[in-house]
Amino acid sequence: MTKFRFIILCLIMFSAALAGCVEKNHFENNRKTVDQPPVPANKPSPDTMKSVIHLQNGTRIQVVSNPETIPVLVNKRNKLPDHYKPTDLIYPDIPFTFKEKIEKRKLRAAAAAAIEKLFAGANQDGVKLLGVSAYRSHEVQASLFNHYVKSDGYEAAKTYSAVPGTSEHETGLAIDVTGGDGKCAAEECFEGTGEAVWLQNHAAEYGFIIRYPKGKDAITGYQYEPWHLRYVGRKIAAEIMQSGITLEEYNNTTPVNN
């Protein structure tokens, strides 16, 4: 081999080795990128991401961290986590205004047992009750609220219907009821009826409160609904109903204003 050819061969081998090193370094850099993605400099902590969101009207709303607890506060300022669904929904053995065995008959187990006792107690006192609507999924609540918005506009709709995620019905702990004749179901004419009076006087004995009392709309954010029962447990219910306060006042939270 001549000296010239030897130099050429060395140059070829050096070039091949250099190309291999470059390729290896490129591979290692790419692998690190896949295995250990860079962390954004301003990435919020998980707690920050879960704490507060903003509704379209600019209202700050807290995402509740304890949706499974019985006395959980859900209102226009306290929202259930996205995609939340109670895990212990069952069908209580009570009559409804409809015959179909569908989802809006369901309640969480503790509330279901309590509403059965409430209906039985009312019946013993000669008061006939019917269920109207209990659990609603997020999707059903969204459809219902959007219907009201189309009918009456957003501002009017939110005075009597909940923005999806903020409805008590989504907790599985609330139920609307009416009299045994099925009339005045979730309507203003239910006020003052014998059934409404009985509920006002006896609901707490079974762990329920009238969730939206009369004259408290500036605190709860909703107009009076004598038909809307919310299960919170007997101890808390007794304190709330005897004191004539709301769940917001019991929790000493900021009043909800429309």
PAKEZA-75593 format. One record per atom (N, C-alpha, C): x, y, z; residue in three letters. Coordinates in pm, whole numbers, plus 32768, in hexadecimal, padded with zeros to 4 digits. Atoms other than C-alpha are relative to their C-alpha. Layout:
// residues N
XYZALA;...
***
This chain:
// residues 258
80577F8A8000MET;800080008000MET;805B807C8000MET;7FB07F878009THR;808D81517F9CTHR;7FDA805D8072THR;80197F9F7F96LYS;80A6826E8092LYS;7F83804F7FE3LYS;80767FB28026PHE;7F99832B7FCFPHE;7F807FB3801DPHE;807780537FE8ARG;7EA1820B7FDEARG;7FE67FEF8096ARG;800E800F7F70PHE;7EE681DF8151PHE;7FBC807C803EPHE;803C7F847FCCILE;7E8E834B8191ILE;7F6C80067FDCILE;808C8001802BILE;7D4B832880C6ILE;7FAD7FA38057ILE;804880637FAFLEU;7CE481F0818ALEU;7FEA8037808DLEU;800F7FC77F7ACYS;7D2582A282D5CYS;7F93806B8004CYS;80667F988007LEU;7C4F83C78269LEU;7F747FC57FFALEU;80858042800BILE;7B2F82DC820AILE;7FD57FC88086ILE;8021803C7F7EMET;7B4182248358MET;7FDE806C8067MET;801A7F917FA3PHE;7B4D836E8417PHE;7F76803C7FE8PHE;80837FC98022SER;7A1D83F1835CSER;7F907FA6802FSER;806680617FD5ALA;795882B283A6ALA;7FED80058098ALA;80087FFB7F6EALA;79B082C38518ALA;7FBC807F802FALA;803D7F817FDCLEU;794F8432852ALEU;7F6A7FFE7FE9LEU;808F800A801EALA;77FE83EB8485ALA;7FB87FAA8067ALA;803D80567F9BGLY;77BC82D4857FGLY;7FEC80478083GLY;800C7FB47F83CYS;780183BA86A6CYS;7F8E80647FF7CYS;806B7F9F8012VAL;771884C4861AVAL;7F797FBE8008VAL;808080487FFEGLU;760383C685E1GLU;7FDD7FD1808CGLU;8018802F7F78LYS;762F83368740LYS;7FD280728059LYS;80287F8D7FAFASN;761F848E87DEASN;7F74802F7FE0ASN;80877FD88029HIS;74E884E18712HIS;7F987FA2803BHIS;805C80627FC9PHE;7443839D8784PHE;7FEE80158096PHE;80077FED7F70GLU;749D83DA88F2GLU;7FB0807C8025GLU;804C7F867FE6ASN;7414853C88E4ASN;7F6C7FEC7FEAASN;808D801C801CASN;72CE84C68847ASN;7FC37FA8806BASN;8033805A7F99ARG;72A983B18949ARG;7FE6804B8080ARG;80157FB27F87LYS;72D284A68A65LYS;7F8580587FF2LYS;80747FAC8017THR;71C9858189C7THR;7F807FB38015THR;807780537FF2VAL;70D0846189BFVAL;7FEE7FD38090VAL;800A80367F79ASP;712383CE8B14ASP;7FEB806C8069ASP;80077F977F9CGLN;714385178BCEGLN;7FD880847FBEGLN;802E7F868041PRO;706C86258B2BPRO;801B80798057PRO;7FE57F877FB2PRO;70C787858B93PRO;7F8380308048PRO;806F7FCE7FB0VAL;6FEC881A8CA4VAL;7FEE80947FE3VAL;80177F728019PRO;6F4B89688C46PRO;80258053807APRO;7FD07FAD7F93ALA;6FDE8A808D15ALA;7F90802F805BALA;806E7FC97FB2ASN;6E898AFF8D85ASN;7F8F7F9B8016ASN;806780677FEELYS;6DD089B38DADLYS;7FC2800D808ALYS;80407FF37F7EPRO;6CC989D68EC3PRO;80047F7D804CPRO;800380797FADSER;6CC388E28FE4SER;7F787FBF7FF1SER;808180448008PRO;6BAE87D88FECPRO;7F9580458053PRO;80627FBD7FAAASP;6B068891910CASP;7FCB807D7FBEASP;802B7F868043THR;6AFF89D39046THR;7FA27FE07F8DTHR;805280258074MET;6A6D89238F17MET;7F747FD7802CMET;808080327FD1LYS;695388948FEBLYS;7FB080678050LYS;803F7FA97F9ESER;690589BF90C4SER;7F96805D7FC7SER;805B7F9A802FVAL;685E8AC98FF1VAL;7FF57FFE7F69VAL;80157FEE808EILE;67C58AE78E97ILE;7FAE807F7FEFILE;804E7F878018HIS;670B8C058DF3HIS;7F8A7FDF7FA4HIS;8075800F8055LEU;65AB8BFC8D6BLEU;7FFF80707F98LEU;80017FA0806DGLN;654F8CC28C34GLN;7FDB808D802DGLN;80227F7A7FD0ASN;64C48DE08D04ASN;806880388060ASN;7F927FCF7FAFGLY;660C8E048DC0GLY;7FFA7FD88092GLY;800D80297F75THR;65938D698F06THR;80697F968022THR;7F9E80637FD3ARG;66A38CB18FC5ARG;7FB67F8E8045ARG;804780747FC9ILE;66388B529021ILE;80647F97802CILE;7FA780627FC3GLN;66E08A579104GLN;7FD57F737FDAGLN;801C808D801AVAL;66FA88E890A2VAL;800B7FB68084VAL;7FFE80427F7EVAL;669B881C91D4VAL;80607F897FFFVAL;7F9E806C7FF6SER;67A487289249SER;7FC77F848043SER;803B806F7FB4ASN;66B68649930EASN;7F737FDF7FCEASN;808880128036PRO;658F85F89226PRO;7FB47F8A803BPRO;804280767FCBGLU;654784AC92D3GLU;7FC88014808DGLU;80327FEB7F79THR;6506853F942CTHR;7F6D80287FFDTHR;80907FEA7FFEILE;6397854D948BILE;7FDA80948006ILE;802B7F747FFBPRO;638286BF94EDPRO;8048805C7F9DPRO;7FB47FB08061VAL;644F873493BEVAL;7FAC80787FD0VAL;80427F87802DLEU;63FA8898935ALEU;801580117F6ALEU;7FFD7FEB8091VAL;63A588B991E9VAL;7FA080717FDFVAL;80537F8F8029ASN;63278A049164ASN;8045804B7F8FASN;7FC97FB68072LYS;637A8B14906ALYS;809280258011LYS;7F737FE27FE6ARG;64CC8B4A910FARG;80527F848023ARG;7FBC807D7FDDASN;652089E0915CASN;7FD47F927FA1ASN;801E805A806FLYS;653088F19037LYS;80367F74801ALYS;7FD0808A7FFBLEU;654D87789027LEU;80737FEE7F9DLEU;7F95801A8061PRO;668886F08F7EPRO;7FC67FD27F7APRO;802C802B8085ASP;666886B48E09ASP;7FF17F687FFEASP;801B808F8013HIS;65D6855E8DB2HIS;7FDF7FB78082HIS;802480427F83TYR;657085208F1CTYR;7F7C7FB57FF2TYR;807D804E7FF9LYS;646B840F8F4ELYS;80067FAE8080LYS;800280507F84PRO;64078376909DPRO;800C7F6C7FE1PRO;7FE9808F8018THR;646E820B90BETHR;7F9B7FA58043THR;805D80547FB5ASP;63538195919FASP;7F6F80227FE4ASP;80897FDF8024LEU;621A81FC90E4LEU;7FA97F837FFELEU;805E80708001ILE;60EE8118911EILE;7F7280387FECILE;808D7FD8800FTYR;5F76811D90E4TYR;7FB87FF68086TYR;804E80097F84PRO;5EB7817A9220PRO;7F767FC87FE3PRO;8084803D8010ASP;5D7180C19255ASP;7F9480658027ASP;80687F9A7FEBILE;5C8781ED9238ILE;7FB980167F7AILE;80467FE5807DPRO;5B7E824E9138PRO;802C80857FC2PRO;7FE07F868049PHE;5BC98352902DPHE;7F89802A7FAAPHE;806A7FCE8058THR;5AF584218F42THR;80017FB87F79THR;7FF5804C807CPHE;5B6383368E2APHE;801C7F6D8024PHE;7FF3808F7FE5LYS;5B7781BC8E0ALYS;80887FC87FD6LYS;7F8480368037GLU;5CBD818F8D49GLU;806D7FF7806AGLU;7F8F80117FA4LYS;5DE8810B8E0ALYS;807D803B7FBELYS;7F947FB88043ILE;5EDD82108D90ILE;805A80448067ILE;7F967FCE7FA9GLU;600D82C28E1BGLU;7FD2806A8064GLU;80287F947FA5LYS;5F5583EA8EB3LYS;7FAE7FCF8076LYS;8039803B7F87ARG;5EB782FC8FAFARG;806C7FE9806AARG;7F94802C7FA9LYS;600C82B79048LYS;802A80698067LYS;7FC17FAF7F99LEU;60A9833F9186LEU;80787FB18036LEU;7F9580477FBCARG;61E682F09242ARG;7FC47FAC8070ARG;803880647FA5ALA;61B581CF9333ALA;7FC9803C8082ALA;802E7FC67F81ALA;619C829D9475ALA;7F8380557FECALA;80757FAB801BALA;60A9839593DBALA;7F887FAC7FD8ALA;806D8059802AALA;5FDD827C9340ALA;7FBD7FC08079ALA;8039803D7F87ALA;5FB081CF9491ALA;7FB180678050ALA;80427F977FB3ALA;5F53831A9533ALA;7F7D802C7FBFALA;807A7FD28042ILE;5E52837C942BILE;7F937F97800CILE;806380697FEAGLU;5DA7822B9451GLU;7FBD80128089GLU;80377FEA7F7ALYS;5D7D827295C5LYS;7FAB807F8003LYS;804D7F838004LEU;5D0683D6957FLEU;7F777FE87FC0LEU;807F801C8043PHE;5BFB835C948DPHE;7FA57FAB8059PHE;804F80557FA5ALA;5B8D82529585ALA;7FC880528074ALA;802E7FAA7F93GLY;5B798354969EGLY;7F90805D7FD4GLY;80697FA98035ALA;5AAD843F95C4ALA;7F7F7FB27FEEALA;807680538017ASN;59C283259568ASN;7FB77FE18083ASN;803C801A7F7EGLN;598882D496D7GLN;7FB380798033GLN;80447F857FD9ASP;5922843F9709ASP;7F9380277F9DASP;80697FE58062GLY;5830842895E5GLY;802B805C7F8FGLY;7FCB7FAA806AVAL;591284E894F6VAL;803D7FA87F92VAL;7FD0804D8071LYS;594A8451939FLYS;806680527FAFLYS;7F977FBD804BLEU;5A8A84A792E6LEU;80297FAF7F86LEU;7FC9803F8077LEU;5B1D845D9191LEU;808780407FE0LEU;7F827FCA802FGLY;5C7F84819114GLY;7FED803C7F75GLY;80077FBE8084VAL;5CAE85688FE8VAL;80827FED7FB4VAL;7F7D800C8041SER;5E21856A8F9BSER;806C7FF8806ASER;7F93800F7FA0ALA;5F5284EF905BALA;808680197FB9ALA;7F7B7FEE803CTYR;60AA84B08FC0TYR;7FF7802C7F6ETYR;7FEE7FD9808CARG;610E855D8E7DARG;80947FF87FDFARG;7F758002802DSER;624C85198DBFSER;8028808B7FD1SER;7FCE7F808031HIS;632786388D4FHIS;7FC5801F7F77HIS;80337FED8088GLU;62AF86048BEAGLU;7F6D80288001GLU;808E7FDE7FF7VAL;6140860F8C4AVAL;7FEF808E8036VAL;80097F797FC9GLN;617587498D1AGLN;802680677F96GLN;7FD77FA5806AALA;622887ED8BF6ALA;7F9080137F9AALA;806D7FF98060SER;610B879B8B0ASER;7F8B80508038SER;806F7FBA7FC0LEU;6008881A8C03LEU;801D8096800ALEU;7FDD7F747FF0PHE;60C0895F8C4APHE;800180497F79PHE;7FFC7FC38085ASN;60FB89A38AD9ASN;7F7380177FC9ASN;808B7FEF8029HIS;5F8889718A9BHIS;7FC5807D803EHIS;80337F8A7FBCTYR;5F348A798B9ETYR;803F80817FCBTYR;7FBB7F8B8038VAL;60378B678B10VAL;7FC180287F7BVAL;803F7FE48080LYS;5F9C8B4A89B7LYS;7F7480398013LYS;80897FD37FE8SER;5E458B838A4CSER;7FFA808A8040SER;800B7F857FB1ASP;5E868C9F8B44ASP;807D80578001ASP;7F847FB57FFBGLY;5FEC8D108B10GLY;80567FD58075GLY;7FA280317F9BTYR;61238CCC8BE1TYR;7FE5803A808BTYR;800F7FC07F7FGLU;60E98DCA8CF6GLU;7F847FCF804AGLU;807B80317FC1ALA;5F858D568D37ALA;800E7F6C8025ALA;7FF480907FEAALA;5FDA8BE48D19ALA;804F7FE0807FALA;7FAC80227F8DLYS;60E68BEE8E25LYS;7FC180228087LYS;80457FE57F82THR;5FED8C708F29THR;7FAF7F888030THR;804F80747FD8TYR;5F328B268F27TYR;803B7F7B7FD1TYR;7FBF807B802ESER;60188A2A8E7ASER;8096800F8011SER;7F717FFC7FE2ALA;618189CE8EBDALA;80557FEB7F83ALA;7F9B80178067VAL;62A989EC8DD3VAL;80367F738014VAL;7FCD80887FF2PRO;632588898D8BPRO;807C7FF98059PRO;7F92800D7FA3GLY;640F88168E9EGLY;7FE380408086GLY;80237FBB7F83THR;636988F38FA4THR;7F767FD98032THR;8086802B7FD6SER;621E883B8FC7SER;80077F9A8071SER;800880607F92GLU;61CB8789910BGLU;7FD17F777FD0GLU;803080808033HIS;611D867E903FHIS;80727FA77FD1HIS;7F8D804D802DGLU;627186158FBAGLU;80497FBA8073GLU;7FC280417F8CTHR;62DB85B7911CTHR;7FBE7F7B8021THR;804980777FDAGLY;61D484A89137GLY;7FC68009808CGLY;80307FEB7F77LEU;616A85419285LEU;7F8480598004LEU;80737FA58007ALA;6047861A920FALA;7F8E7FBF7FB3ALA;807680338045ILE;5EE585CC91A5ILE;7F9080678007ILE;80797FAD8004ASP;5DB78697913AASP;7F887FA58017ASP;807780507FE1VAL;5C6C861991C3VAL;7F8380557FECVAL;80807FBA800BTHR;5AFD867191A1THR;7F957FAD8046THR;806E80467FBFGLY;59A9860A9226GLY;7FD57F847FB4GLY;802980808038GLY;590884BD91E6GLY;7FAC80087F82GLY;80507FF38079ASP;5829854690D4ASP;805680257F87ASP;7FA67FE1806EGLY;595885A49004GLY;7FF7808D7FCCGLY;800E7F76802ELYS;58E8870B8FDBLYS;806C80588040LYS;7F9F7F9E7FCCCYS;59CE88369010CYS;808C7FC58011CYS;7F7C803D7FF9ALA;5B03875F8FD2ALA;806C80657FDAALA;7F947F9E8014ALA;5C2E884B8FFAALA;7FC880847FCBALA;80407F828029GLU;5B4289748FD0GLU;7FDD8052807BGLU;801A7FA47F91GLU;5AF48AA390A4GLU;7F817FDF804CGLU;807E80207FBDCYS;59968A2390F0CYS;800F7F97806DCYS;7FE880617F95PHE;5A34891A91D2PHE;800B80478087PHE;7FF37FB27F85GLU;5A738A2E92D1GLU;7F7B8007804BGLU;80777FF47FADGLY;597B8A2C93F0GLY;7FA87F858003GLY;8050807A7FFETHR;58F188D293A5THR;801C7FB38081THR;7FEC80517F88GLY;58C887D794BEGLY;80837FB37FFAGLY;7F83804B8010GLU;59EC87109431GLU;807A805A8019GLU;7F907FA37FECALA;5AD18843942BALA;801080238094ALA;7FFC7FDF7F71VAL;5A75889B9591VAL;80397F8A804FVAL;7FCE80767FBBTRP;5AB787359603TRP;80987FF47FEETRP;7F708009801ALEU;5C0E8736955DLEU;804E80698050LEU;7FBF7F957FB4GLN;5C68888195FEGLN;800F7FD98093GLN;800280227F72ASN;5C0F87F49754ASN;80477F7E8023ASN;7FCF80867FDFHIS;5C9386919736HIS;80787FCF7FB0HIS;7F9380318055ALA;5DA086759628ALA;80807FE7804FALA;7F83800C7FB3ALA;5EBC86A89722ALA;80057F808053ALA;8003807B7FB1GLU;5E49857A97EAGLU;803C7F8B7FB3GLU;7FCD806A8055TYR;5EBD84A796C6TYR;808480277FBCTYR;7F7E7FD78034GLY;5FFB85689677GLY;7FFC805B7F87GLY;800F7FA98075PHE;5F728650956APHE;7FE780918029PHE;801F7F727FEFILE;5F6187CA954EILE;7FB680317F84ILE;80357FB78074ILE;5E9688B09470ILE;807780547FD0ILE;7F7F7FC88027ARG;5FCA891593AFARG;7FF980947FDCARG;800D7F74802ATYR;5F488A609323TYR;7F87803F8046TYR;806F7FCA7FB1PRO;5E758B049434PRO;7FCC80857FC9PRO;803D7F83802ALYS;5D8E8C299401LYS;804C8077803ALYS;7FBC7F887FD4GLY;5E358D7E9414GLY;80977FF48009GLY;7F7080167FF6LYS;5F948CED93F8LYS;80447FFC7F77LYS;7FC7800A8087ASP;5FCD8D0D9282ASP;808180517FF1ASP;7F847FB18007ALA;60DB8E1792BAALA;80767FB4803AALA;7F9680527FC2ILE;619D8D0F937EILE;80177F817FAFILE;7FF3807F8049THR;61548BCF92BETHR;801280157F6ATHR;7FF87FE7808FGLY;613D8C6F9167GLY;7F877FCE7FB3GLY;807780358042TYR;5FEC8BCD9120TYR;7F81802B8047TYR;80817FDD7FC9GLN;5E828C239154GLN;7FCB7F8E8057GLN;803A805F7FA3TYR;5DAE8B6E9256TYR;7FD07F827FB9TYR;802980818038GLU;5D8089FB920BGLU;7FD97FA38073GLU;802A80547F90PRO;5CB2894E9319PRO;80007F6B7FE0PRO;8001808C802CTRP;5CC1880D924FTRP;808C7FC27FF9TRP;7F7680308014HIS;5E3E87F1923EHIS;803D7FD58085HIS;7FC780377F86LEU;5EC2870D9351LEU;80917FDA7FEALEU;7F7180248007ARG;603486DF9396ARG;80267FB2807DARG;7FD680537F8FTYR;60BF85C99470TYR;8087802F8033TYR;7F817FD77FC2VAL;61CC863E9565VAL;801B7FB08080VAL;7FF380497F82GLY;6197854E9688GLY;7FAD8042806DGLY;80627FCE7F9DARG;60B2857597B7ARG;8038806F805AARG;7FC77F9D7FA3LYS;619F863A9899LYS;8008808A7FBDLYS;7FF17F808046ILE;61EF87499799ILE;7F7980357FD6ILE;80867FD5802CALA;608B87509715ALA;7FB380408072ALA;80487FC87F8CALA;5FFF878D9871ALA;8032808C8021ALA;7FC77F7D7FE0GLU;60EC88AF98AEGLU;7FD780687F99GLU;80227FA2806CILE;60A58950975CILE;7F6C80258005ILE;808F7FE58005MET;5F2C892D9766MET;7FCE8047807FMET;80297FBF7F84GLN;5F07899098D4GLN;802E80918006GLN;7FC87F787FFFSER;5FE08AC5989FSER;7FCC80567F8ESER;80347FB58072GLY;5F348B29975DGLY;806E80377FA6GLY;7F907FD38052ILE;607F8B4196A6ILE;800D7FA87F83ILE;7FE6804B807BTHR;61098ABC955FTHR;80817FAF8010THR;7F84804D7FFDLEU;622089C79512LEU;8079805C7FF1LEU;7F947F9C800BGLU;62F38AF494AEGLU;8020803F8087GLU;7FED7FC17F7DGLU;62BD8B989600GLU;80397F9C8064GLU;7FCB80677FA7TYR;63018A5196B4TYR;80977FF17FEBTYR;7F72800C8021ASN;64518A419601ASN;804B8084800AASN;7FC47F7B7FF1ASN;648E8BB4963CASN;804C80297F82ASN;7FC27FDE807FTHR;64D78BEE94CDTHR;7FC680827FC9THR;802D7F868041THR;64AF8D1C93EDTHR;7F777FEB7FC1THR;8083800D8041PRO;63448D549383PRO;800D7FFE7F69PRO;800180088092VAL;62F58D03921AVAL;7FA2806C7FCBVAL;80547F968038ASN;62768E33915EASN;7FEE7FE97F6BASN;8019800D808FASN;61D68E329009ASN;803280797FB3ASN;
***
